[in-house]
Amino acid sequence: MRVHTILIAVAVGLLLGGCSPIEPWVKPYEREHFADPIMSFNRDPVSGVYLEHVMESREGSRGATGGVGGGCGCN
């Protein structure tokens, strides 16, 4: 019973220790690479925005795709 309790305590300690890293995995100077257009899923962002607008017009819905906007209804 005591060994079982110690194993559970060690497992909980390891799990909680993994949730709080001491230093970030991605350094601030490395974050610029994530903003590079090559990292986007869309090969042509201009046509992607246009096709997204067409889809929203056809579906009669707005938003839920992470699009930009003011919140006032004006594009």
Backbone as CSV, one residue per row, in Angstrom:
resi,resn,N_x,N_y,N_z,CA_x,CA_y,CA_z,C_x,C_y,C_z
1,MET,0.826,-1.192,0.000,0.000,0.000,0.000,0.868,1.252,0.000
2,ARG,1.938,1.222,0.763,2.819,2.388,0.853,3.556,2.636,-0.467
3,VAL,3.982,1.573,-1.128,4.667,1.708,-2.414,3.702,2.281,-3.456
4,HIS,2.465,1.854,-3.400,1.437,2.350,-4.321,1.229,3.858,-4.124
5,THR,1.195,4.305,-2.893,1.022,5.729,-2.585,2.225,6.541,-3.054
6,ILE,3.411,6.005,-2.870,4.621,6.710,-3.302,4.656,6.820,-4.823
7,LEU,4.284,5.765,-5.533,4.255,5.807,-6.999,3.239,6.823,-7.508
8,ILE,2.095,6.886,-6.866,1.093,7.876,-7.266,1.608,9.284,-7.009
9,ALA,2.252,9.505,-5.886,2.796,10.831,-5.568,3.881,11.235,-6.561
10,VAL,4.730,10.305,-6.947,5.785,10.597,-7.921,5.166,10.897,-9.282
11,ALA,4.153,10.131,-9.688,3.500,10.355,-10.977,2.818,11.724,-11.006
12,VAL,2.135,12.078,-9.931,1.480,13.387,-9.873,2.519,14.502,-9.901
13,GLY,3.619,14.319,-9.192,4.693,15.317,-9.200,5.294,15.510,-10.584
14,LEU,5.487,14.420,-11.312,6.029,14.527,-12.671,5.035,15.194,-13.619
15,LEU,3.770,14.870,-13.470,2.754,15.487,-14.328,2.647,16.984,-14.067
16,LEU,2.641,17.368,-12.804,2.539,18.790,-12.479,3.825,19.538,-12.833
17,GLY,4.941,18.873,-12.746,6.205,19.508,-13.119,6.320,19.745,-14.606
18,GLY,5.664,18.921,-15.405,5.685,19.093,-16.851,4.786,20.207,-17.336
19,CYS,3.867,20.656,-16.505,2.938,21.708,-16.912,3.523,23.100,-16.774
20,SER,4.595,23.235,-16.055,5.172,24.565,-15.848,6.638,24.571,-16.270
21,PRO,6.889,24.814,-17.549,8.291,24.824,-17.997,9.034,26.029,-17.428
22,ILE,10.291,25.847,-17.197,11.114,26.905,-16.629,11.368,27.997,-17.668
23,GLU,11.635,27.605,-18.880,11.850,28.584,-19.944,10.963,28.218,-21.133
24,PRO,10.563,29.192,-21.926,9.678,28.870,-23.059,10.402,28.020,-24.099
25,TRP,9.634,27.183,-24.773,10.218,26.317,-25.787,10.617,27.115,-27.008
26,VAL,9.822,28.116,-27.337,10.110,28.952,-28.485,10.629,30.290,-27.973
27,LYS,11.821,30.600,-28.341,12.426,31.868,-27.915,11.773,33.029,-28.667
28,PRO,11.792,34.229,-28.077,11.176,35.384,-28.741,11.764,35.668,-30.127
29,TYR,13.049,35.468,-30.293,13.659,35.744,-31.594,13.358,34.642,-32.609
30,GLU,12.836,33.495,-32.164,12.462,32.432,-33.087,11.008,32.539,-33.542
31,ARG,10.223,33.381,-32.888,8.799,33.483,-33.201,8.550,34.151,-34.542
32,GLU,9.534,34.860,-35.050,9.351,35.507,-36.348,9.157,34.486,-37.462
33,HIS,9.671,33.286,-37.266,9.550,32.262,-38.301,8.106,31.770,-38.440
34,PHE,7.308,31.867,-37.372,5.918,31.435,-37.447,5.065,32.422,-38.227
35,ALA,5.488,33.667,-38.322,4.750,34.671,-39.088,5.137,34.654,-40.562
36,ASP,6.069,33.824,-40.944,6.497,33.729,-42.331,5.351,33.166,-43.179
37,PRO,5.078,33.724,-44.344,3.975,33.216,-45.180,4.108,31.743,-45.552
38,ILE,5.308,31.212,-45.542,5.495,29.807,-45.886,4.860,28.892,-44.836
39,MET,4.629,29.425,-43.623,4.039,28.634,-42.550,2.519,28.566,-42.628
40,SER,1.899,29.314,-43.528,0.440,29.293,-43.621,-0.013,28.074,-44.413
41,PHE,-1.242,27.657,-44.165,-1.789,26.496,-44.859,-2.212,26.843,-46.274
42,ASN,-2.466,28.108,-46.516,-2.972,28.551,-47.800,-1.803,28.910,-48.712
43,ARG,-1.826,28.422,-49.931,-0.733,28.712,-50.850,-0.819,30.115,-51.415
44,ASP,-2.035,30.626,-51.590,-2.232,31.963,-52.128,-3.183,32.724,-51.203
45,PRO,-2.667,33.513,-50.281,-3.535,34.147,-49.287,-4.526,35.139,-49.877
46,VAL,-4.187,35.804,-50.982,-5.105,36.776,-51.576,-6.348,36.074,-52.114
47,SER,-6.145,35.006,-52.874,-7.308,34.280,-53.393,-8.040,33.554,-52.274
48,GLY,-7.329,33.177,-51.224,-7.974,32.528,-50.090,-8.950,33.451,-49.384
49,VAL,-8.569,34.717,-49.225,-9.467,35.687,-48.604,-10.683,35.911,-49.485
50,TYR,-10.469,35.988,-50.787,-11.583,36.181,-51.715,-12.537,34.984,-51.672
51,LEU,-12.000,33.776,-51.713,-12.857,32.593,-51.679,-13.594,32.471,-50.355
52,GLU,-12.959,32.889,-49.272,-13.628,32.895,-47.975,-14.797,33.884,-47.972
53,HIS,-14.596,35.045,-48.594,-15.664,36.036,-48.703,-16.820,35.491,-49.540
54,VAL,-16.501,34.806,-50.638,-17.535,34.223,-51.491,-18.311,33.153,-50.720
55,MET,-17.605,32.331,-49.962,-18.269,31.288,-49.188,-19.201,31.897,-48.144
56,GLU,-18.746,32.964,-47.465,-19.592,33.617,-46.473,-20.829,34.217,-47.126
57,SER,-20.686,34.752,-48.334,-21.827,35.334,-49.032,-22.827,34.255,-49.441
58,ARG,-22.334,33.131,-49.890,-23.220,32.047,-50.319,-23.931,31.401,-49.132
59,GLU,-23.197,31.221,-48.050,-23.771,30.548,-46.891,-24.683,31.464,-46.089
60,GLY,-24.532,32.753,-46.254,-25.338,33.695,-45.477,-24.853,33.817,-44.045
61,SER,-23.609,33.491,-43.815,-23.060,33.564,-42.463,-21.807,34.418,-42.474
62,ARG,-21.456,34.907,-41.343,-20.279,35.756,-41.200,-19.450,35.271,-40.029
63,GLY,-18.159,35.309,-40.182,-17.279,35.025,-39.069,-17.031,33.544,-38.835
64,ALA,-16.525,33.235,-37.671,-16.172,31.880,-37.228,-15.031,31.294,-38.019
65,THR,-14.363,32.114,-38.833,-13.205,31.625,-39.568,-11.951,32.411,-39.182
66,GLY,-12.055,33.269,-38.196,-10.899,34.042,-37.769,-10.641,35.241,-38.656
67,GLY,-11.646,35.705,-39.370,-11.471,36.843,-40.258,-11.365,38.152,-39.492
68,VAL,-10.875,39.165,-40.178,-10.733,40.463,-39.550,-12.016,41.248,-39.727
69,GLY,-12.228,42.176,-38.840,-13.410,43.022,-38.934,-13.505,43.901,-37.714
70,GLY,-14.355,44.879,-37.805,-14.448,45.840,-36.729,-15.477,45.500,-35.670
71,GLY,-16.418,44.654,-35.934,-17.461,44.355,-34.983,-18.671,45.251,-35.169
72,CYS,-18.560,46.252,-36.043,-19.679,47.163,-36.295,-20.469,46.721,-37.515
73,GLY,-20.027,45.672,-38.177,-20.716,45.199,-39.369,-20.102,45.737,-40.652
74,CYS,-19.190,46.670,-40.543,-18.545,47.208,-41.736,-17.278,46.426,-42.010
75,ASN,-17.074,46.032,-43.215,-15.899,45.240,-43.561,-14.699,46.096,-43.410
